C-alpha cells in the first residue's frame, strides 16, 4: 500500500510536539474565575461555562453545564491547483484535548477572540485569505453547529476558499500543501483529522474534493462499497425513498411541533462545584465533567495558558444505518432534539449514545429500541474512532460506524426518521443547522471514497 505522505508529516509533528497538559483545580487558575455563577475568562472573551435549564419539552431533562461562546469562529481550508492537482493547506494543529495532541486541521481554525488576539499572542496565519483578500473564490461558506449536547447555540463559519495559481502562499512551520486525496484518505482513519476539518470538507462542494471533479466516479465498474456510493450519488430522483421536500419538511414540522427554549442559570445547580471541587459535574444523569487544565506549547499563539475542558467518562457511539431502497443505497438520519441547538432539532445519526441523559421531548425516542435491534443484524461498512475538538474537550472519544442493513430488513417508520441518498446528503450538508456535528462526522467517512 502506498504510504500517505500527510500521515508521515503528522507523525513527525507529533514526535516533535512539546505541548504539556496538566490538570489543576479551577481555583488555581490565573485566567478564569466565577462571575455571576459562570466560569469566565478574565478578558471577557473566548468562552464561558454556564448552567443551562430547559423550558418546555420534557421536564425530565436535568439542568447541565454547557459551553457558551456566542462569537462565530472561522473554520476554513485554502484550495489551490498546483502542478495539475488540487491541493489544500493543512495545519498540524496541537490541541490539549486531542488524542495524540496533533491532528490535521483546517488552514484557519480560530475563534474571534483568537484572531482578534485577545490572548495578546501571535497572529493567526493566513487569516487575510479568508477576510481580507479579494482575489479568491469562495466555494463554500455556511454556519454549522457544534455539538448541541455540549455547546449553547454555538456556530462556526465553514469555508472552502480557492486561491488563484498566481497567488503564492508559502508554507510555514506547522502547515503543508497536501493533495486533496491525501487529506480525504484521513477521514477513514483513527485520530488523524479533527472534527473541524471533517465538518468543512462535508459542507464543501464534493466535486471540488474529488480528484477528477466527479465524486465517486473512480469506482465505476469496480463493485463494492465504492460503486454503491457512486450509484447513491448519481441516482435519479424517482429512486429516492423521500423527496427533498419531504425530508426538509419532516425536520421543519418537528421544530414547529416540539419547540423548546433554554435559560442560562448559575452553576449553583451542581453542589459539587459550589463545594469547591476541581470538576463541575454535569448532574445526576451526565456522562461528562468540566475540568481545568494548564497547558504549555511553543507552537501556539501563546506559550502558556490554562482553561476548562470537557472530559467524558465514557466513549460515545454514533451509527449511520444504510440500506438499499429501490436498488439505491440510502442512509438513515434521525431528527434529534439537543439542548444547545438554536433550531431545537437537527438531523443526527440513526443511533447515538445519550450518556444517560433523558430525551428532551418525551416519546420521541420510541424507535430507538427497534433501531438497536436492527443494528444487531447489520454488517459493518466503515468504522473509525475520533476525538472531539481538542480546544474544548479532553480526549473525548467517539466510535463512528456506518452499518449496512439487509434490503429486506424492516426499520421503524416515524416522523423523526428520513432515508436519504448521497446526493441529498450533499445538498442538505450545505444548509445551516441541518445536520448535527456527529452526523457530519459520519458522512465524512464516506468522503474517503471520493
Rosetta blueprint (number, residue, H / E / L):
1 X L
2 X L
3 X L
4 X L
5 X H
6 X H
7 X H
8 X H
9 X H
10 X H
11 X H
12 X H
13 X H
14 X H
15 X H
16 X H
17 X L
18 X L
19 X L
20 X E
21 X E
22 X E
23 X E
24 X E
25 X L
26 X H
27 X H
28 X H
29 X L
30 X L
31 X L
32 X E
33 X E
34 X E
35 X E
36 X L
37 X L
38 X E
39 X E
40 X E
41 X E
42 X L
43 X L
44 X L
45 X L
46 X L
47 X L
48 X E
49 X E
50 X E
51 X E
52 X E
53 X E
54 X E
55 X E
56 X L
57 X L
58 X L
59 X L
60 X L
61 X L
62 X L
63 X L
64 X E
65 X E
66 X E
67 X E
68 X E
69 X L
70 X L
71 X L
72 X L
73 X E
74 X E
75 X E
76 X E
77 X E
78 X E
79 X E
80 X E
81 X E
82 X E
83 X L
84 X L
85 X E
86 X E
87 X E
88 X E
89 X E
90 X E
91 X E
92 X E
93 X E
94 X E
95 X L
96 X L
97 X L
98 X L
99 X L
100 X L
101 X L
102 X E
103 X E
104 X E
105 X E
106 X L
107 X L
108 X E
109 X E
110 X E
111 X L
112 X H
113 X H
114 X H
115 X H
116 X L
117 X L
118 X L
119 X L
120 X L
121 X L
122 X L
123 X L
124 X L
125 X L
126 X L
127 X L
128 X H
129 X H
130 X H
131 X H
132 X L
133 X L
134 X L
135 X L
136 X E
137 X E
138 X E
139 X E
140 X E
141 X E
142 X E
143 X E
144 X E
145 X E
146 X L
147 X L
148 X L
149 X L
150 X L
151 X E
152 X E
153 X L
154 X L
155 X E
156 X E
157 X E
158 X E
159 X E
160 X E
161 X E
162 X E
163 X E
164 X L
165 X L
166 X L
167 X L
168 X L
169 X L
170 X L
171 X L
172 X L
173 X L
174 X L
175 X E
176 X E
177 X E
178 X E
179 X E
180 X H
181 X H
182 X H
183 X H
184 X H
185 X H
186 X H
187 X H
188 X H
189 X L
190 X L
191 X L
192 X L
193 X E
194 X L
195 X H
196 X H
197 X H
198 X H
199 X H
200 X H
201 X H
202 X H
203 X L
204 X L
205 X L
206 X H
207 X H
208 X H
209 X H
210 X L
211 X L
212 X L
213 X L
214 X L
215 X L
216 X L
217 X H
218 X H
219 X H
220 X L
221 X L
222 X L
223 X L
224 X H
225 X H
226 X H
227 X H
228 X H
229 X H
230 X H
231 X H
232 X H
233 X H
234 X H
235 X L
236 X L
237 X H
238 X H
239 X H
240 X L
241 X L
242 X L
243 X L
244 X H
245 X H
246 X H
247 X H
248 X H
249 X H
250 X H
251 X H
252 X H
253 X H
254 X H
255 X H
256 X H
257 X H
258 X L
259 X L
260 X L
261 X E
262 X E
263 X E
264 X E
265 X E
266 X L
267 X H
268 X H
269 X H
270 X L
271 X H
272 X H
273 X H
274 X H
275 X L
276 X L
277 X L
278 X L
279 X L
280 X E
281 X E
282 X L
283 X L
284 X L
285 X L
286 X L
287 X L
288 X E
289 X E
290 X E
291 X E
292 X E
293 X E
294 X E
295 X E
296 X E
297 X L
298 X L
299 X L
300 X L
301 X L
302 X L
303 X L
304 X E
305 X E
306 X E
307 X E
308 X E
309 X E
310 X E
311 X E
312 X E
313 X L
314 X L
315 X L
316 X E
317 X E
318 X E
319 X E
320 X E
321 X E
322 X E
323 X E
324 X E
325 X E
326 X L
327 X L
328 X E
329 X E
330 X E
331 X E
332 X E
333 X E
334 X E
335 X E
336 X E
337 X E
338 X L
339 X L
340 X L
341 X L
342 X L
343 X L
344 X L
345 X E
346 X E
347 X E
348 X E
349 X L
350 X L
351 X E
352 X E
353 X L
354 X L
355 X L
356 X L
357 X L
358 X L
359 X L
360 X L
361 X L
362 X L
363 X L
364 X L
365 X L
366 X L
367 X L
368 X H
369 X H
370 X H
371 X H
372 X H
373 X H
374 X H
375 X H
376 X L
377 X L
378 X L
379 X E
380 X E
381 X E
382 X E
383 X E
384 X E
385 X E
386 X E
387 X E
388 X L
389 X L
390 X L
391 X L
392 X L
393 X E
394 X E
395 X L
396 X L
397 X E
398 X E
399 X E
400 X E
401 X E
402 X E
403 X E
404 X E
405 X L
406 X L
407 X L
408 X L
409 X L
410 X L
411 X L
412 X L
413 X L
414 X L
415 X L
416 X L
417 X E
418 X E
419 X E
420 X E
421 X L
422 X H
423 X H
424 X H
425 X H
426 X H
427 X H
428 X H
429 X H
430 X L
431 X L
432 X L
433 X L
434 X L
435 X E
436 X L
437 X H
438 X H
439 X H
440 X H
441 X H
442 X H
443 X H
444 X H
445 X H
446 X H
447 X H
448 X H
449 X H
450 X L
